[in-house]
Amino acid sequence: MEMFDIRQALSRHDLDQRFPSCLHVPAGIQETRVEPGCTAYGFVLQGPLQVFHSDLEQTLHAGMFFSVPGPARLGPFVGLVGIRQDYHGAPLYGGPVERLGRLKYIDGCSDSLLISPIIKGDPCLNYLYVPPHLHQTAHTHPSVRIGIIIEGEGYCLTEQERLELVAGKIFVLPADEIHSFHTEHSPLRIVIYHPDSDFGPTHEEHPMINRTLVDGVSLAGDNRYRTSKISEYVAN
């Protein structure tokens, strides 16, 4: 795991061979350009952030999160930008982040999907809440994780070292690296970019089609009613 200070501008590339991703830390002084065919995911620790996309300007404030497909520009702000290359996502904005996660995770932790995969396998943005006095079981992830500590303090144990986690730090956790998060008197609140997923809707099964019934039967799966091809998709 590598640690970075949120107030030191930098860019890191080639962070995952399977799911090409890069990290940008704008540090309040650098503009971030999102190239066509890429999508930026991030969190605003201190704003405002001006987003220029599709001839529109969007203002995001502290505590908000986003996904923005390219071509786009993100004005200087203090926060995290993880860019998934070779993927065209959707422009989505939200926040503030709730304190507790909505989903049960491991060892007493909870998490929420802030930005869900549009289609199964797509990238996503997650929130992790680690309560005080918690010691996670050592584990791995099959793809890179890029995270920002938005509140609290604790530490991470890898096989090589102990790394202090405090608000305003950014980390890059390589795929398959053994690690665990630990807290003492303070909780940890972390927003984390994931470059892939094994969860989400598919063309064969999603809420709209599952809950469309003909003669009382769901149209999920293959049948004569199903759209065979999306004939036009305009990426703005």
C-alpha positions in Angstrom: 0.0 0.0 0.0 1.1 3.5 -0.8 0.0 6.6 1.1 -0.3 10.2 -0.2 -1.1 13.6 1.3 -4.2 15.2 -0.1 -2.4 18.6 -0.2 0.4 17.4 -2.5 -0.6 17.4 -6.2 0.3 14.3 -8.1 -0.7 11.8 -10.7 -0.2 8.0 -10.7 -0.9 5.8 -13.7 -1.1 2.1 -14.6 -2.5 1.1 -11.2 -4.2 -2.0 -12.4 -3.3 -4.1 -15.5 -6.7 -5.7 -15.8 -8.8 -2.6 -15.2 -6.7 0.4 -16.3 -6.9 3.1 -13.6 -5.0 6.2 -12.5 -5.0 8.5 -9.5 -5.1 12.3 -9.5 -4.6 14.4 -6.4 -5.5 18.0 -7.5 -4.5 19.5 -4.1 -6.6 22.6 -4.7 -4.2 23.9 -7.4 -4.5 21.6 -10.4 -7.3 21.1 -12.9 -8.1 17.5 -13.9 -8.9 16.7 -17.5 -11.0 13.6 -18.2 -10.3 12.3 -21.6 -13.0 10.8 -24.0 -13.5 7.2 -23.2 -12.6 7.6 -19.6 -14.6 8.2 -16.4 -13.6 10.0 -13.3 -14.8 9.0 -9.8 -14.1 11.1 -6.8 -14.9 12.8 -3.5 -14.8 16.5 -2.5 -13.1 17.0 0.8 -12.9 20.7 0.4 -14.7 22.6 -2.3 -16.2 24.0 -4.2 -15.5 21.9 -7.3 -16.6 23.2 -10.7 -17.3 20.4 -13.1 -17.4 21.2 -16.9 -19.1 18.5 -18.9 -21.3 18.4 -21.9 -21.6 22.2 -22.1 -22.9 22.3 -18.6 -21.2 23.6 -15.4 -22.0 21.8 -12.1 -20.8 23.0 -8.7 -20.1 20.4 -6.0 -19.4 21.2 -2.4 -17.5 19.5 0.5 -18.9 16.1 1.3 -20.2 15.4 -2.2 -19.1 12.6 -4.6 -19.3 12.1 -8.3 -18.7 10.2 -11.5 -18.0 12.2 -14.7 -17.3 10.7 -18.1 -15.0 12.4 -20.5 -14.5 14.7 -22.2 -14.7 16.9 -19.1 -12.8 19.2 -16.9 -12.7 19.3 -13.1 -11.6 22.5 -11.6 -9.0 22.7 -8.8 -10.3 21.3 -5.5 -9.1 19.3 -2.4 -10.1 15.7 -2.7 -9.7 12.4 -4.7 -10.0 11.6 -8.4 -9.8 8.0 -9.5 -10.0 7.6 -13.3 -11.1 4.4 -15.0 -9.7 4.3 -18.5 -11.4 2.6 -21.4 -14.8 3.0 -19.8 -17.6 5.5 -20.5 -19.8 5.9 -17.4 -22.6 8.3 -16.5 -22.5 11.8 -15.0 -23.7 11.3 -11.4 -23.5 13.5 -8.3 -24.5 12.9 -4.7 -23.8 13.6 -1.1 -23.3 14.2 1.7 -22.1 10.8 2.7 -24.1 9.2 5.5 -22.2 8.3 8.6 -23.0 4.6 8.8 -23.0 2.3 5.8 -26.3 0.7 4.7 -24.7 -2.8 4.1 -23.2 -5.2 6.5 -19.5 -5.8 5.7 -17.0 -7.7 7.8 -16.1 -7.7 11.5 -18.6 -5.0 12.4 -17.8 -2.7 9.5 -20.5 -1.3 7.2 -20.5 0.1 3.7 -22.6 1.8 1.1 -22.5 1.9 -2.7 -22.4 5.6 -3.4 -22.3 5.1 -7.2 -23.4 1.6 -8.2 -22.3 -0.2 -11.4 -24.5 0.7 -14.3 -24.1 -2.8 -15.7 -22.6 -5.8 -13.8 -18.8 -5.6 -14.0 -18.6 -1.7 -14.3 -16.6 0.4 -11.8 -18.2 1.8 -8.6 -17.6 4.1 -5.7 -18.0 2.8 -2.2 -18.1 4.1 1.3 -16.6 2.2 4.3 -17.3 2.8 8.0 -15.0 1.2 10.5 -16.2 1.7 14.1 -13.9 2.4 17.0 -12.0 -0.4 18.7 -12.2 -2.7 15.7 -9.6 -5.1 14.2 -10.4 -6.4 10.7 -9.6 -9.8 9.6 -6.7 -9.8 7.1 -8.0 -10.0 3.5 -7.4 -9.2 -0.2 -9.2 -7.7 -3.1 -8.9 -8.8 -6.8 -8.4 -5.3 -8.1 -6.8 -2.0 -7.1 -8.5 0.1 -4.4 -8.0 3.9 -4.3 -9.3 5.5 -1.1 -9.5 8.7 0.8 -9.8 9.0 4.6 -12.6 11.6 5.1 -12.8 11.4 8.9 -11.2 9.7 11.9 -8.0 7.8 12.4 -6.6 4.3 12.6 -4.0 2.2 10.9 -3.6 -0.4 8.2 -1.5 -3.6 8.6 0.0 -5.2 5.5 2.6 -8.0 5.4 5.4 -5.4 5.3 4.4 -2.5 7.5 1.9 -0.5 9.6 0.6 2.6 7.9 -1.2 5.4 9.8 -4.6 6.4 8.5 -5.8 9.9 9.2 -8.3 12.3 7.6 -6.7 13.9 4.5 -4.7 10.9 3.5 -5.1 9.0 0.2 -4.0 5.4 -0.3 -3.5 3.0 -3.2 -3.9 -0.6 -2.4 -2.6 -3.0 -5.1 -4.7 -6.0 -6.2 -4.2 -9.0 -4.1 -2.3 -7.3 -1.3 -3.1 -8.7 2.2 -4.2 -5.9 4.5 -6.5 -5.1 7.4 -7.9 -1.8 8.9 -7.7 -1.2 12.7 -9.1 1.6 14.9 -8.7 2.5 18.6 -10.8 5.4 20.0 -11.9 7.0 16.7 -13.9 5.5 13.8 -12.6 5.6 10.2 -14.7 6.9 7.3 -13.3 6.1 3.9 -14.5 6.7 0.3 -13.0 4.1 -2.1 -12.9 3.8 -5.8 -13.3 0.2 -7.3 -12.4 -0.2 -11.0 -14.6 -3.2 -11.4 -17.5 -5.1 -9.8 -19.2 -8.5 -9.8 -22.5 -7.0 -9.0 -25.2 -5.0 -10.8 -27.9 -5.3 -13.5 -27.4 -7.2 -16.7 -29.2 -7.0 -20.0 -30.9 -10.3 -19.2 -32.0 -9.3 -15.7 -32.6 -5.9 -14.2 -35.4 -4.2 -12.2 -37.3 -2.7 -15.2 -37.5 -6.0 -17.1 -37.9 -8.2 -14.0 -41.0 -6.2 -13.0 -42.6 -6.1 -16.5 -45.2 -8.8 -16.7 -47.1 -10.2 -19.6 -50.1 -12.4 -18.6 -48.6 -12.4 -15.1 -45.2 -13.7 -16.2 -41.9 -11.7 -15.9 -40.1 -10.8 -19.1 -36.7 -11.4 -17.5 -34.4 -13.6 -19.7 -34.8 -14.5 -23.4 -38.2 -14.2 -25.0 -39.8 -12.7 -28.1 -40.6 -9.4 -26.4 -37.0 -8.5 -25.5 -35.1 -5.7 -27.2 -32.5 -7.4 -29.4 -30.2 -4.3 -29.8 -29.9 -0.8 -28.5 -29.8 0.9 -31.9 -28.4 4.3 -30.8 -26.4 5.5 -27.8 -25.3 9.1 -27.7 -22.4 9.7 -25.3 -22.6 13.3 -24.2 
